[in-house]
Amino acid sequence: MILQALTKLYEDLAEQGKIAREGWNTVKISYLLEIDEDGTLLGIVPQFKEVVSGKKTLSVPMDKILPAAVKRSSGIASNFLWDNSAYMLGIDGKGKPERAKECFEACKGFHRELLDGIDTAAARAILNFFDGWEPASAAEHPLIVENLNELYKGGNVTFYVNGRLAAEDAEIKAAWQKYYDSSDGERMQCLVTGKDDVIVPTHPAIKGVADAQSSGAALVSFNASAFCSYGKEQNHNAPVGKYAAFAYTSALNYLLSDKENVHRIGDTTVVCWAEGAEEQYNGLTNMWMFGDDNNTGLSDADLYAAVKRITEGKYCNELKIDPKRPYYVLGLAPNAARLSVSFFLRNEFGSFIRNVNEHYERMEIAKSKFDKFDTLPIWAMLNETVNPKSQDKKPSSVLAKSTARAIFAGTAYPAALLNGAMLRIRAERNITRGRAAIIKAYYLKNTNKGCPKEVLTVSLNEQSTNIPYTLGRLFAYYEKVQKEVNPEINATIVDKYYISAMSTPARTFKLLNGLYQSHLRKLYRLNKDRARWFDMEVGKLKDVFDETYPIKHTSQEQCSFDLGYYHQKQWFYTKKEDR
């Protein structure tokens, strides 16, 4: 299903002229080797462009349409018309001159094989260059010396003859296409297209997945006999034709090369696309599903109205979006030289947006006016389960995958999400907006008996008679009184007693009541009206449970306690007119 969807995407992109045809790829080129018909090196032309990444401006290689790359790991195999400096010039910065020479000779032989008999200026120039170039003295060439450090970094170079790329020469292009199309191999029915095709033993590399090998990783591979059956070797165990292998890898590399549409959830790299490859769908996805800025050209009010229509299954004229359009979400994680599929989801676009929208509604909770997020992005929510003092600031891989899948598919949240948030609350004695929202969303979506809906509100529910929730509110009052009489205090009752108050209230609240009375007496000396107000409000809360404290709270009741405490604290800092 994944390969079929990606192959269809390739065909859509090719029809729109957004991707190279079969046998060709978009390659990142750092330098042009400008040569004349005699093969003389005339210049080395940098091919860099500036792109903005966050707050930084980066210089990155330019994209060129060139012959498809060969598959190589540790062996020597040359690309046609382009490659790194070891193959094209016989030099490298790895201290292996003999290997660099072997790479150059392989490149020279490959070009001789394809270009012999072609009588064009570009073909003659390339062959003359290889015949006349001396790798042993290449590093001493004046033009090489000027760019040696950059060439050593491993950037790709290609030939430039008479003011254009050698790859644009019609006869050279035809020679490459003939070579590519005539490759030998066993023919079988392709599992992706269902058509008879040459089965390729290895597939082109996938580049751009975070933390995977920079040289690329394989989505489909068989690298050991234990994975093979019936005497088949490598990818003949899952026969994919040459066309489909090129198509799906080209489409996936195209998606991964567009950094604006690539997202990170934990260790998973996520790409999305609509059937038909129309870009407006990804634009809304980036903003609504992944928290990017609103760049739709609509006001926030109009945007929310448009999203509402989409979730209702109505066509959106403003954004030209059909909610019935098939849409795909693919998550990939690195695994050595291979990739693992974290999740692959197919649904109508409107259903994805509706599932995410419902998730955001469940996550809605009172927040500080200084909070920069209107809705908490998925990555920010997952970060609430991470120890801020740990070296690895990424959330658990398993948790990130299962949570993202649940949100996109509209299924129950994994228990590990709630457990992660609760673990951080206990460890840090800190209930952040994100952690409170996770508790609320989890029990609204998942089967829930111990955490009633009356406590799963956006803001404080003053009418709730739930005892754990009320005790959480009471604890917030006790903390507030303590801070008003001791504003410079370093360690509050939260630091000392929060965990025990949440889990074993009967034992802890007897002590807290004594501390509260002591703090209240001090407050009476400072501000009688303020003290009377606190005493009255605390009395109302105690009336709910008649000062009969539960011996122990269940895990669900502890969550109710957390929400009561959080809601009450937010209430303290909310203006009267906004309550």
Legacy VTK file of the C-alpha trace (Angstrom):
# vtk DataFile Version 3.0
C-alpha trace
ASCII
DATASET POLYDATA
POINTS 579 float
0.000 0.000 0.000
2.794 2.457 0.899
4.775 1.806 -2.268
1.641 1.965 -4.407
0.626 5.305 -2.901
4.121 6.729 -3.412
4.250 5.450 -6.998
0.927 7.181 -7.694
2.348 10.354 -6.141
5.357 10.129 -8.470
3.064 9.905 -11.480
1.078 12.933 -10.300
4.257 14.940 -9.736
5.753 13.891 -13.080
2.581 14.939 -14.891
2.881 18.376 -13.243
6.583 18.641 -14.173
7.651 18.800 -10.521
9.898 15.731 -10.544
12.447 14.127 -12.822
11.349 11.416 -15.239
12.410 7.791 -14.875
16.158 7.410 -14.937
16.798 10.929 -13.681
16.925 12.494 -10.250
17.157 15.855 -8.587
20.746 16.010 -7.313
22.329 18.567 -4.991
25.350 20.031 -6.798
27.995 22.106 -5.022
30.258 22.919 -8.013
30.316 22.914 -11.806
33.482 21.655 -13.509
33.739 24.002 -16.486
35.761 22.356 -19.286
36.441 23.088 -22.955
36.370 20.630 -25.876
40.002 19.726 -25.238
39.081 18.610 -21.721
40.941 21.481 -20.082
39.558 22.569 -16.720
38.640 26.252 -17.110
36.945 26.909 -13.796
35.186 25.565 -10.753
31.868 27.389 -10.360
30.156 27.334 -6.913
26.497 26.359 -6.959
25.105 27.490 -3.631
21.950 29.317 -2.653
20.889 30.927 0.611
17.874 29.537 2.442
16.315 30.635 5.711
16.044 27.907 8.353
14.469 29.217 11.538
16.531 32.226 12.580
19.537 31.176 10.504
20.429 31.760 6.866
22.173 28.733 5.405
24.151 28.240 2.204
23.051 24.992 0.541
23.863 23.266 -2.787
21.589 23.877 -5.767
19.305 21.217 -7.249
20.035 19.926 -10.773
18.202 17.311 -12.867
20.843 14.653 -13.537
21.066 10.899 -14.243
19.783 8.736 -11.419
22.244 7.795 -8.696
23.703 4.332 -8.411
23.203 2.293 -5.250
26.444 1.869 -3.345
27.521 1.156 0.206
31.188 0.248 0.576
31.890 -0.772 -3.012
33.035 1.392 -5.908
30.359 2.392 -8.414
30.282 5.631 -10.378
27.387 7.920 -11.183
27.059 9.294 -14.708
28.001 12.952 -15.369
28.143 13.794 -11.643
29.614 12.538 -8.385
31.879 13.587 -5.511
35.494 14.716 -5.952
36.916 11.210 -5.442
35.136 9.909 -8.543
35.253 13.021 -10.716
38.727 14.302 -9.805
40.492 11.448 -8.023
40.950 13.421 -4.782
39.462 13.145 -1.332
40.129 14.346 2.188
40.052 10.917 3.827
43.729 10.063 3.390
43.038 7.224 0.941
44.661 8.280 -2.342
44.651 4.747 -3.768
40.927 4.374 -3.271
40.325 7.830 -4.764
42.340 6.768 -7.813
40.238 3.592 -8.134
37.059 5.677 -7.925
38.346 7.990 -10.660
39.266 5.072 -12.929
35.797 3.536 -12.402
34.200 6.872 -13.297
36.451 7.243 -16.352
35.619 3.723 -17.574
31.879 4.205 -17.092
31.867 7.455 -19.095
34.014 5.874 -21.812
31.494 3.019 -22.069
28.510 5.349 -22.515
30.070 8.201 -24.539
32.249 6.369 -27.061
30.784 6.981 -30.498
28.972 10.197 -29.530
30.361 13.099 -31.531
29.174 16.203 -29.699
31.194 18.979 -28.089
30.097 17.949 -24.583
30.903 14.254 -25.108
34.330 15.037 -26.583
35.067 17.442 -23.735
34.238 14.850 -21.064
36.276 12.066 -22.685
39.239 14.389 -23.247
39.009 15.530 -19.637
39.205 11.957 -18.311
42.039 11.092 -20.692
44.101 14.103 -19.712
43.390 14.427 -16.003
46.050 13.166 -13.568
44.637 12.341 -10.105
48.129 12.122 -8.609
48.730 15.832 -9.182
45.086 16.990 -9.075
45.362 18.525 -5.597
48.112 20.835 -6.907
46.036 22.251 -9.774
45.577 26.024 -9.179
41.780 25.861 -9.565
41.568 22.850 -7.259
43.741 24.512 -4.611
41.316 27.436 -4.391
38.383 25.123 -3.585
40.173 22.149 -2.035
38.674 22.396 1.446
35.148 22.582 0.086
35.735 19.712 -2.340
37.060 17.584 0.511
33.730 17.991 2.334
32.136 15.603 -0.161
29.888 17.893 -2.215
28.848 16.743 -5.692
30.238 18.197 -8.941
29.063 17.930 -12.549
30.355 18.883 -16.005
29.661 22.261 -17.607
30.493 22.700 -21.298
29.901 25.702 -23.571
27.616 27.474 -21.120
25.333 24.584 -20.205
25.277 21.342 -18.247
26.631 18.324 -20.084
23.481 16.505 -18.946
21.447 18.822 -21.202
23.166 17.553 -24.378
20.507 15.683 -26.392
22.743 12.818 -27.546
24.256 12.329 -24.097
20.763 12.239 -22.603
19.703 9.647 -25.166
22.776 7.528 -24.423
22.025 7.535 -20.714
18.360 6.730 -21.234
19.232 3.820 -23.516
21.664 2.487 -20.922
19.174 2.890 -18.094
16.298 1.257 -20.002
18.336 -1.674 -21.270
19.652 -2.948 -17.964
19.597 -6.713 -17.681
17.908 -8.645 -14.942
15.297 -11.206 -14.047
11.818 -10.247 -15.167
8.859 -10.916 -12.918
5.500 -9.453 -12.038
6.060 -6.297 -10.011
4.293 -6.355 -6.635
3.574 -2.627 -6.881
2.325 -2.140 -10.451
1.278 -5.707 -11.270
3.172 -5.414 -14.571
6.041 -7.483 -15.957
9.318 -5.658 -15.301
13.002 -6.123 -14.538
13.304 -6.774 -10.805
16.032 -4.650 -9.243
18.145 -6.286 -6.511
18.553 -3.000 -4.591
16.459 0.148 -4.501
17.686 3.760 -4.591
18.492 5.286 -1.215
16.038 7.429 0.750
17.592 10.671 1.986
16.319 13.258 4.448
15.022 11.115 7.325
16.270 12.605 10.579
19.130 10.685 12.259
19.393 8.201 9.377
22.626 7.836 7.427
23.400 10.975 5.444
24.190 8.834 2.404
20.657 7.478 2.524
18.810 4.494 3.925
16.681 1.716 2.471
12.964 1.316 2.947
12.996 -2.136 1.302
16.037 -4.368 1.762
17.182 -7.932 2.462
20.754 -7.934 3.697
21.095 -11.383 5.259
20.248 -14.939 4.250
17.993 -15.301 7.298
15.543 -12.876 5.668
15.468 -14.683 2.332
13.327 -17.579 1.076
13.275 -20.070 -1.797
16.856 -19.335 -2.798
16.062 -15.716 -3.717
18.647 -13.026 -3.044
18.233 -9.417 -1.922
15.045 -7.696 -3.103
14.026 -10.587 -5.343
12.348 -11.827 -2.158
9.850 -8.980 -2.586
9.966 -8.336 -6.351
9.615 -4.654 -7.171
10.161 -3.605 -10.772
12.706 -1.046 -11.861
10.003 1.487 -12.659
8.228 1.189 -9.305
11.533 1.235 -7.371
12.522 4.447 -9.104
9.051 5.968 -8.778
8.435 5.403 -5.085
11.950 6.423 -4.025
11.825 9.543 -6.212
8.469 10.558 -4.755
9.603 9.954 -1.175
12.877 11.825 -1.697
10.868 14.686 -3.206
8.691 14.864 -0.084
11.692 14.693 2.245
13.595 17.393 0.348
10.865 19.961 1.017
11.780 20.962 4.576
8.678 23.133 4.987
6.527 20.022 4.640
8.668 17.665 6.733
7.859 17.351 10.422
9.478 15.713 13.421
7.624 13.829 16.145
10.129 12.265 18.541
12.545 10.271 16.385
9.939 9.956 13.620
10.081 12.024 10.443
6.582 12.693 9.088
5.582 13.527 5.519
2.071 14.049 4.169
0.545 14.326 0.747
-2.788 14.536 -1.003
-3.770 12.375 -3.936
-3.156 14.589 -6.948
-0.150 16.264 -5.254
-1.914 19.613 -4.765
0.099 21.814 -2.402
-2.765 23.640 -0.654
-3.595 20.517 1.358
-0.121 20.394 2.895
-0.283 24.111 3.643
-3.324 23.617 5.863
-1.836 20.441 7.348
1.367 22.248 8.348
-0.585 24.878 10.196
-3.477 22.903 11.691
-1.801 19.571 12.425
1.761 20.678 13.191
1.426 24.199 14.573
3.098 26.258 11.817
2.223 29.918 11.307
-0.946 30.893 9.453
0.177 31.676 5.893
-3.120 30.946 4.161
-3.903 34.600 3.539
-7.082 34.321 5.646
-7.753 36.032 8.946
-7.879 33.769 11.987
-11.668 34.069 12.119
-12.071 33.174 8.431
-9.583 30.353 8.795
-11.468 28.813 11.708
-14.698 29.082 9.709
-13.029 27.379 6.725
-11.688 24.561 8.891
-15.130 24.077 10.404
-16.625 23.617 6.919
-13.903 21.118 6.031
-14.544 19.079 9.190
-18.233 19.032 8.231
-17.347 17.560 4.842
-18.073 20.745 2.847
-15.895 21.989 -0.005
-13.781 25.023 0.996
-13.719 27.574 -1.843
-11.322 29.944 -0.067
-8.594 27.303 0.206
-9.694 25.168 -2.785
-9.818 22.072 -0.585
-12.038 19.043 -1.079
-12.542 17.293 2.281
-13.182 13.995 0.444
-9.722 14.007 -1.156
-7.659 10.911 -0.153
-4.806 11.980 2.079
-1.745 10.138 3.390
0.408 10.517 6.502
3.664 8.539 6.628
6.020 8.356 9.613
9.561 6.999 9.153
12.163 6.275 11.823
15.872 5.477 11.334
17.201 1.987 11.988
20.901 1.750 11.087
21.095 1.749 7.271
17.388 1.054 6.954
14.120 2.793 7.701
11.214 1.528 9.750
7.629 2.622 9.204
6.319 4.186 12.403
2.843 4.596 10.953
1.095 4.901 7.614
-2.424 6.315 7.561
-4.830 6.871 4.684
-8.096 8.736 5.104
-10.147 11.549 3.652
-8.457 14.885 4.225
-11.460 16.221 6.110
-11.312 13.248 8.488
-7.673 13.950 9.372
-8.448 17.595 10.063
-11.526 16.637 12.105
-9.554 14.114 14.202
-6.826 16.654 14.933
-9.394 19.366 15.630
-11.189 17.134 18.134
-7.843 16.428 19.784
-7.202 20.159 20.158
-10.676 20.645 21.631
-9.991 17.942 24.211
-6.636 19.574 25.001
-8.132 23.024 25.516
-7.565 24.222 29.061
-7.108 27.477 30.958
-3.682 28.971 30.394
-1.508 31.906 31.205
-1.815 34.990 29.026
1.936 34.658 28.464
1.583 31.207 26.864
2.709 31.498 23.242
0.555 28.632 21.925
-3.160 29.048 21.245
-3.320 25.308 20.676
-0.551 23.034 21.890
1.300 21.406 18.942
1.850 17.652 19.084
5.609 18.009 19.584
5.091 20.435 22.481
2.581 18.076 24.098
5.012 15.150 23.867
7.789 17.278 25.367
5.700 17.467 28.548
6.684 13.842 29.213
10.440 14.535 28.958
12.766 15.178 31.879
14.067 18.725 31.203
17.390 17.844 32.875
18.089 14.786 30.732
20.696 14.921 27.979
18.271 13.471 25.446
15.386 15.914 25.222
13.360 13.754 22.805
10.262 11.907 24.038
10.138 8.128 24.003
10.144 6.775 20.462
7.323 4.323 21.170
5.244 6.999 22.909
5.681 9.528 20.092
4.645 7.029 17.424
1.614 5.681 19.272
0.417 9.155 20.295
0.730 10.619 16.794
-1.068 7.615 15.338
-3.894 7.978 17.893
-4.345 11.690 17.158
-4.352 11.342 13.370
-6.611 8.274 13.400
-8.933 9.542 16.140
-8.382 6.497 18.361
-7.746 6.219 22.119
-4.584 7.788 23.519
-1.888 5.360 24.704
-1.697 4.875 28.475
2.001 5.769 28.280
1.037 9.378 27.435
-0.848 9.837 30.705
1.779 7.902 32.661
4.537 10.098 31.217
2.749 13.304 32.214
1.996 11.999 35.721
5.602 10.886 36.187
6.844 14.395 35.421
4.255 15.951 37.758
5.441 13.736 40.616
9.115 14.289 39.845
8.957 18.068 39.389
5.941 18.989 41.566
4.865 21.095 38.631
1.578 20.874 36.739
2.080 22.722 33.495
-0.588 23.625 31.009
0.478 20.737 28.792
0.371 18.126 31.557
-3.042 19.261 32.792
-4.298 19.229 29.192
-2.996 15.675 28.697
-4.918 14.492 31.774
-8.087 16.196 30.573
-7.814 14.943 26.972
-6.910 11.383 28.026
-9.956 10.904 30.226
-12.298 12.627 27.781
-11.258 10.280 24.972
-10.470 7.033 26.764
-12.744 4.834 28.833
-13.104 6.594 32.149
-14.856 5.731 35.394
-12.665 7.252 38.075
-12.230 10.760 36.645
-15.738 12.258 36.091
-16.550 14.736 33.324
-17.398 17.438 35.864
-13.639 17.862 36.513
-12.639 17.599 32.831
-13.448 21.206 32.077
-11.526 23.975 30.359
-11.448 26.148 33.461
-12.423 25.954 37.115
-15.699 24.192 37.887
-16.805 25.828 41.128
-19.949 23.654 41.253
-18.054 20.355 41.276
-18.503 18.250 44.408
-15.881 15.702 43.429
-13.786 15.239 46.567
-10.320 14.710 44.936
-10.934 17.733 42.686
-12.032 19.821 45.687
-8.964 18.744 47.665
-6.743 19.859 44.793
-8.465 23.252 44.905
-8.007 23.374 48.675
-4.306 22.644 48.344
-4.001 25.558 45.880
-5.619 27.851 48.477
-3.206 26.674 51.167
-0.264 27.387 48.865
-1.636 30.810 47.942
-1.995 31.866 51.595
1.528 30.661 52.352
2.974 32.721 49.468
1.072 35.855 50.494
2.567 35.813 53.986
5.992 34.590 52.821
6.479 35.967 49.273
10.236 35.256 49.300
9.919 31.645 50.431
12.100 29.174 48.529
10.363 25.871 49.317
6.558 25.946 49.523
4.149 23.260 50.666
4.075 22.123 47.037
7.718 21.081 47.246
7.240 19.270 50.551
3.723 17.879 50.577
2.166 17.853 47.085
2.777 14.177 46.321
1.551 12.938 49.707
-1.472 15.277 49.631
-2.394 13.965 46.190
-2.014 10.285 47.072
-2.746 10.000 50.861
-4.832 13.071 51.761
-6.107 11.877 55.192
-2.627 11.827 56.684
-1.257 14.905 54.937
-4.140 17.356 55.161
-4.215 17.179 58.990
-0.700 18.640 58.929
-1.586 21.091 56.152
-4.589 22.386 58.091
-2.290 23.311 60.971
0.131 25.106 58.643
-2.760 26.906 56.979
-4.080 28.214 60.316
-0.620 29.488 61.206
-0.290 31.268 57.840
-3.837 32.652 58.116
-3.078 34.244 61.516
-0.094 36.029 59.967
-2.268 37.186 57.069
-4.835 38.628 59.539
-2.092 40.850 60.912
-1.164 41.980 57.391
-4.555 42.259 55.687
-7.744 41.400 57.578
-10.057 41.624 54.573
-7.838 39.355 52.537
-7.607 36.872 55.397
-11.390 36.834 55.903
-11.906 36.162 52.182
-9.511 33.211 52.238
-11.124 31.807 55.382
-14.562 32.035 53.798
-13.504 30.375 50.521
-11.624 27.584 52.295
-14.650 26.972 54.486
-16.846 26.519 51.407
-14.487 23.867 50.056
-14.317 22.004 53.356
-18.117 21.874 53.469
-18.055 19.731 50.298
-16.433 16.795 52.086
-17.271 17.777 55.681
-13.566 17.568 56.534
-13.633 13.797 56.088
-10.483 13.102 54.106
-10.046 9.963 51.973
-7.318 7.656 53.225
-5.952 7.041 49.743
-6.567 8.222 46.170
-6.602 5.957 43.131
-4.593 6.985 40.077
-7.740 8.446 38.485
-8.541 10.379 41.660
-4.991 11.710 41.714
-5.610 13.088 38.219
-8.771 14.802 39.482
-6.693 16.287 42.319
-4.146 17.590 39.783
-6.850 19.230 37.690
-8.468 20.841 40.734
-5.122 22.270 41.794
-4.287 23.479 38.272
-7.719 25.024 37.633
-7.692 26.846 40.947
-4.196 28.266 40.375
-5.206 29.546 36.943
-8.323 31.073 38.511
-6.180 33.040 40.968
-4.370 34.733 38.088
-7.436 35.418 35.971
-9.041 38.849 36.042
-12.476 39.003 37.663
-14.130 40.094 34.427
-12.634 37.101 32.598
-13.665 34.432 35.106
LINES 1 580
579 0 1 2 3 4 5 6 7 8 9 10 11 12 13 14 15 16 17 18 19 20 21 22 23 24 25 26 27 28 29 30 31 32 33 34 35 36 37 38 39 40 41 42 43 44 45 46 47 48 49 50 51 52 53 54 55 56 57 58 59 60 61 62 63 64 65 66 67 68 69 70 71 72 73 74 75 76 77 78 79 80 81 82 83 84 85 86 87 88 89 90 91 92 93 94 95 96 97 98 99 100 101 102 103 104 105 106 107 108 109 110 111 112 113 114 115 116 117 118 119 120 121 122 123 124 125 126 127 128 129 130 131 132 133 134 135 136 137 138 139 140 141 142 143 144 145 146 147 148 149 150 151 152 153 154 155 156 157 158 159 160 161 162 163 164 165 166 167 168 169 170 171 172 173 174 175 176 177 178 179 180 181 182 183 184 185 186 187 188 189 190 191 192 193 194 195 196 197 198 199 200 201 202 203 204 205 206 207 208 209 210 211 212 213 214 215 216 217 218 219 220 221 222 223 224 225 226 227 228 229 230 231 232 233 234 235 236 237 238 239 240 241 242 243 244 245 246 247 248 249 250 251 252 253 254 255 256 257 258 259 260 261 262 263 264 265 266 267 268 269 270 271 272 273 274 275 276 277 278 279 280 281 282 283 284 285 286 287 288 289 290 291 292 293 294 295 296 297 298 299 300 301 302 303 304 305 306 307 308 309 310 311 312 313 314 315 316 317 318 319 320 321 322 323 324 325 326 327 328 329 330 331 332 333 334 335 336 337 338 339 340 341 342 343 344 345 346 347 348 349 350 351 352 353 354 355 356 357 358 359 360 361 362 363 364 365 366 367 368 369 370 371 372 373 374 375 376 377 378 379 380 381 382 383 384 385 386 387 388 389 390 391 392 393 394 395 396 397 398 399 400 401 402 403 404 405 406 407 408 409 410 411 412 413 414 415 416 417 418 419 420 421 422 423 424 425 426 427 428 429 430 431 432 433 434 435 436 437 438 439 440 441 442 443 444 445 446 447 448 449 450 451 452 453 454 455 456 457 458 459 460 461 462 463 464 465 466 467 468 469 470 471 472 473 474 475 476 477 478 479 480 481 482 483 484 485 486 487 488 489 490 491 492 493 494 495 496 497 498 499 500 501 502 503 504 505 506 507 508 509 510 511 512 513 514 515 516 517 518 519 520 521 522 523 524 525 526 527 528 529 530 531 532 533 534 535 536 537 538 539 540 541 542 543 544 545 546 547 548 549 550 551 552 553 554 555 556 557 558 559 560 561 562 563 564 565 566 567 568 569 570 571 572 573 574 575 576 577 578
